[in-house]
Amino acid sequence: MRRHYSLLSVLIFLAVYLAVPGGIAAAAETKTLIYDEANLLSPGEYDELNAMANEYGAKRETDIIIITSNNPENIDVVKMTEDFYDDRAPGYDKPHGNAVILTLDMNNRDVYLAGFYKAEQYLDDGRLAQIRNKITPNVSSGDYKLAFEKYIKTAHKYMGFKPGVNPDNPLFNIGFQLIAALVVGGIVVGIMAYRSGGRITVNRRTYEDASTSGIVGRQDQYLRTTTTKRKIERNTGGGSGGRGGGGITSGGHSHSGSRGKF
């Protein structure tokens, strides 16, 4: 009987060890990735979102961080985010490593997203603007938990696509590549079929009498030239009153970024 219990204990231990990425050490390590200084979340919501951020971030080797602040010192939201990264040194596996940060300034109703290192490459200004546009309606309505869930899951999703691809329309990108491949293949097959059928040696000169053929007349007539001018509007940023662009922190860390109101 004791032998059976011992075997069962070993099997349970191995099952838990294999089920958790990184084993027991990974299961015991849960990083603080949500800094809810504005108290927007209940304790249960905080625990759920922090666990989700740890799980999804580990898959992309990037810390997915959330900051909320009442900002009593009225610091600009971009500087707030940059100083947080410099001073508190978040980042996957090392200080100042891979990280994406969402900051809510409740005082000025500003939202800012920044991507550092790997996240700067995979979550560029455009992708961060897309994420911001997805979560802004929920933030504006006060549904912070849903907004943060969307942010975590969308950041994880977008980092699964190589830079330069529109992650919201992957079928279009795959379809375009497929169509291009079919067109090129069709051209190649057409050329091969044309060459395999032999060359045509009969042309218009075969039956043309050069002594009775010639140009009757030639005439060029100029009518007019019309030039139309149209003002091209400049795009000043994403939706929800946003403007894109990252920068460099005081500590010298480059990042992508997207800013807006909620």
C-alpha positions as CSV (number, residue, x, y, z in Angstrom):
1,M,0.0,0.0,0.0
2,R,2.8,2.4,0.9
3,R,4.5,1.7,-2.4
4,H,1.3,2.6,-4.3
5,Y,1.0,5.9,-2.4
6,S,4.7,6.7,-3.1
7,L,4.2,6.0,-6.8
8,L,1.1,8.1,-6.9
9,S,2.9,11.0,-5.2
10,V,5.7,10.9,-7.7
11,L,3.3,10.8,-10.6
12,I,1.4,13.9,-9.3
13,F,4.7,15.7,-8.8
14,L,5.8,15.0,-12.4
15,A,2.4,16.0,-13.8
16,V,2.6,19.4,-12.0
17,Y,6.2,19.9,-13.0
18,L,5.5,19.2,-16.7
19,A,2.3,21.1,-16.8
20,V,3.9,24.4,-15.7
21,P,6.4,26.0,-18.1
22,G,9.8,26.1,-16.3
23,G,8.7,23.6,-13.7
24,I,8.0,24.3,-10.0
25,A,10.4,27.3,-10.0
26,A,8.3,29.0,-12.6
27,A,5.1,28.2,-10.8
28,A,6.4,29.8,-7.6
29,E,7.7,32.9,-9.4
30,T,4.9,35.4,-10.1
31,K,6.2,38.9,-10.9
32,T,4.4,42.1,-10.1
33,L,3.3,43.4,-13.5
34,I,0.3,45.6,-12.5
35,Y,0.9,48.8,-10.5
36,D,-2.6,49.9,-9.8
37,E,-1.8,53.1,-7.9
38,A,-5.2,54.6,-8.8
39,N,-7.0,51.7,-7.3
40,L,-9.1,50.9,-10.3
41,L,-9.2,47.2,-9.7
42,S,-10.7,45.0,-7.0
43,P,-8.3,42.6,-5.3
44,G,-9.8,39.7,-7.3
45,E,-9.5,41.5,-10.6
46,Y,-5.9,42.5,-9.7
47,D,-4.9,38.9,-9.0
48,E,-6.5,37.6,-12.2
49,L,-5.0,40.2,-14.4
50,N,-1.5,39.9,-12.9
51,A,-1.6,36.2,-13.4
52,M,-2.7,36.7,-17.0
53,A,0.1,39.2,-17.6
54,N,2.6,36.7,-16.3
55,E,1.3,33.9,-18.4
56,Y,1.0,35.7,-21.7
57,G,4.2,37.7,-21.2
58,A,6.3,34.6,-20.6
59,K,5.1,33.2,-23.9
60,R,6.6,36.2,-25.7
61,E,9.5,36.7,-23.4
62,T,8.3,40.2,-22.7
63,D,6.9,41.7,-19.5
64,I,3.4,43.1,-20.1
65,I,3.0,45.9,-17.6
66,I,0.1,48.1,-16.5
67,I,0.4,51.4,-14.6
68,T,-2.5,53.4,-13.3
69,S,-1.9,56.7,-11.5
70,N,-3.9,59.7,-10.1
71,N,-0.8,61.7,-11.0
72,P,-0.9,64.3,-8.2
73,E,2.4,65.8,-9.4
74,N,0.9,66.3,-12.9
75,I,3.8,64.6,-14.7
76,D,3.4,64.1,-18.4
77,V,2.3,60.5,-19.1
78,V,5.2,59.8,-21.5
79,K,7.8,60.9,-18.9
80,M,5.9,59.0,-16.2
81,T,6.2,55.8,-18.3
82,E,9.9,56.4,-19.2
83,D,10.9,57.2,-15.6
84,F,9.1,54.1,-14.4
85,Y,11.1,52.0,-16.9
86,D,14.4,53.6,-15.8
87,D,13.8,53.6,-12.1
88,R,11.9,50.4,-11.4
89,A,13.8,48.5,-14.1
90,P,11.1,46.1,-15.3
91,G,12.0,43.8,-18.2
92,Y,11.9,40.2,-19.1
93,D,14.7,38.2,-17.4
94,K,16.9,41.2,-16.7
95,P,16.7,44.9,-15.7
96,H,15.7,47.1,-18.7
97,G,14.8,44.1,-20.8
98,N,11.8,43.3,-23.1
99,A,8.7,45.1,-21.9
100,V,5.5,46.8,-23.1
101,I,3.9,49.3,-20.7
102,L,0.4,50.7,-20.6
103,T,0.0,53.8,-18.5
104,L,-3.2,55.5,-17.5
105,D,-3.0,59.0,-16.2
106,M,-6.4,59.5,-14.4
107,N,-5.7,63.2,-13.7
108,N,-5.3,64.3,-17.3
109,R,-7.2,61.4,-18.8
110,D,-4.2,60.4,-20.9
111,V,-3.2,56.9,-22.0
112,Y,0.2,55.9,-23.3
113,L,1.7,52.6,-24.5
114,A,5.4,52.0,-24.9
115,G,7.4,49.1,-26.2
116,F,11.0,48.4,-25.2
117,Y,13.6,46.3,-26.9
118,K,11.8,43.2,-28.4
119,A,8.5,44.9,-27.9
120,E,9.8,48.1,-29.7
121,Q,10.4,45.9,-32.8
122,Y,7.2,43.8,-32.6
123,L,4.9,46.5,-31.1
124,D,5.9,49.5,-33.1
125,D,4.0,52.9,-33.1
126,G,1.4,51.6,-35.5
127,R,0.6,48.4,-33.6
128,L,0.5,50.2,-30.3
129,A,-1.9,52.7,-31.8
130,Q,-4.1,49.8,-32.9
131,I,-4.1,48.4,-29.3
132,R,-4.8,51.8,-27.9
133,N,-7.8,52.2,-30.2
134,K,-9.2,48.8,-29.1
135,I,-9.1,49.5,-25.4
136,T,-9.9,53.3,-25.3
137,P,-13.7,52.8,-25.4
138,N,-13.6,50.4,-22.4
139,V,-11.3,52.8,-20.5
140,S,-13.6,55.7,-21.2
141,S,-16.6,53.8,-19.9
142,G,-14.8,52.7,-16.8
143,D,-14.6,49.0,-17.7
144,Y,-10.9,48.8,-16.8
145,K,-10.7,45.1,-16.3
146,L,-12.0,44.4,-19.8
147,A,-9.6,47.1,-21.2
148,F,-6.6,45.5,-19.5
149,E,-7.6,42.0,-20.6
150,K,-7.8,43.3,-24.2
151,Y,-4.4,45.0,-23.9
152,I,-2.7,41.8,-22.5
153,K,-4.2,39.5,-25.1
154,T,-3.7,41.8,-28.0
155,A,-0.1,42.6,-27.1
156,H,0.5,38.9,-26.9
157,K,-1.2,38.3,-30.3
158,Y,0.5,41.1,-32.1
159,M,4.0,39.9,-31.0
160,G,3.3,36.6,-32.7
161,F,3.4,38.3,-36.1
162,K,6.6,39.4,-37.8
163,P,7.1,43.2,-38.1
164,G,5.5,44.8,-41.2
165,V,2.5,42.5,-41.2
166,N,-1.0,43.7,-40.3
167,P,-1.9,41.5,-37.4
168,D,-5.6,42.3,-37.6
169,N,-5.8,41.0,-41.2
170,P,-3.5,38.0,-41.5
171,L,-5.7,36.3,-44.1
172,F,-5.1,39.3,-46.4
173,N,-1.4,39.0,-46.1
174,I,-1.4,35.3,-46.6
175,G,-3.9,35.7,-49.5
176,F,-1.7,38.4,-51.2
177,Q,1.3,36.1,-51.0
178,L,-0.7,33.2,-52.4
179,I,-2.1,35.3,-55.3
180,A,1.4,36.6,-56.1
181,A,2.8,33.0,-56.1
182,L,0.0,31.9,-58.4
183,V,0.5,34.8,-60.8
184,V,4.3,34.2,-61.0
185,G,3.6,30.4,-61.5
186,G,1.1,31.2,-64.2
187,I,3.5,33.4,-66.1
188,V,6.3,30.7,-65.9
189,V,3.9,28.0,-67.1
190,G,2.7,30.2,-69.9
191,I,6.2,30.9,-71.2
192,M,7.1,27.2,-71.0
193,A,3.9,26.3,-73.0
194,Y,4.6,29.0,-75.6
195,R,8.2,27.8,-76.2
196,S,7.2,24.1,-76.3
197,G,4.7,24.8,-79.1
198,G,7.3,26.0,-81.7
199,R,7.8,29.5,-83.2
200,I,5.5,31.1,-85.7
201,T,7.4,32.0,-88.9
202,V,4.6,33.7,-90.8
203,N,4.1,37.4,-90.3
204,R,2.7,40.4,-92.1
205,R,5.7,40.8,-94.4
206,T,5.1,37.3,-95.8
207,Y,2.2,38.6,-98.0
208,E,3.1,42.3,-98.1
209,D,4.1,43.9,-101.4
210,A,6.6,46.6,-100.4
211,S,6.3,48.3,-103.8
212,T,2.6,49.2,-103.3
213,S,2.6,49.7,-99.5
214,G,3.6,52.8,-97.7
215,I,2.5,55.6,-95.3
216,V,-0.3,57.7,-96.8
217,G,0.0,60.6,-94.4
218,R,1.0,61.6,-90.9
219,Q,-0.6,64.3,-88.7
220,D,0.0,65.3,-85.1
221,Q,-2.5,67.7,-83.5
222,Y,-1.9,69.3,-80.0
223,L,-5.0,70.0,-78.1
224,R,-4.3,71.2,-74.5
225,T,-2.7,70.4,-71.2
226,T,-4.7,70.4,-68.0
227,T,-3.1,70.5,-64.5
228,T,-5.1,69.8,-61.4
229,K,-3.9,70.6,-57.9
230,R,-5.2,68.9,-54.8
231,K,-4.2,69.4,-51.2
232,I,-3.1,66.2,-49.4
233,E,-4.2,66.1,-45.8
234,R,-1.5,65.0,-43.3
235,N,-2.3,62.3,-40.8
236,T,-1.5,63.6,-37.3
237,G,-2.1,60.4,-35.4
238,G,-4.4,57.6,-34.5
239,G,-8.0,57.6,-33.4
240,S,-9.3,58.9,-30.1
241,G,-7.3,62.1,-30.3
242,G,-4.0,60.2,-30.3
243,R,-0.6,61.0,-31.6
244,G,2.1,58.4,-32.2
245,G,5.8,58.2,-31.6
246,G,8.2,56.7,-29.1
247,G,11.5,58.2,-27.9
248,I,14.4,57.7,-25.6
249,T,14.2,57.6,-21.8
250,S,16.6,59.6,-19.6
251,G,18.5,56.4,-19.1
252,G,19.0,56.0,-22.8
253,H,16.5,53.3,-23.6
254,S,14.7,53.6,-26.9
255,H,11.0,52.7,-27.2
256,S,8.0,52.9,-29.5
257,G,4.9,54.6,-28.4
258,S,1.3,55.7,-28.9
259,R,-0.6,58.4,-26.9
260,G,-4.2,59.4,-26.7
261,K,-7.1,60.6,-24.5
262,F,-9.9,58.6,-23.0
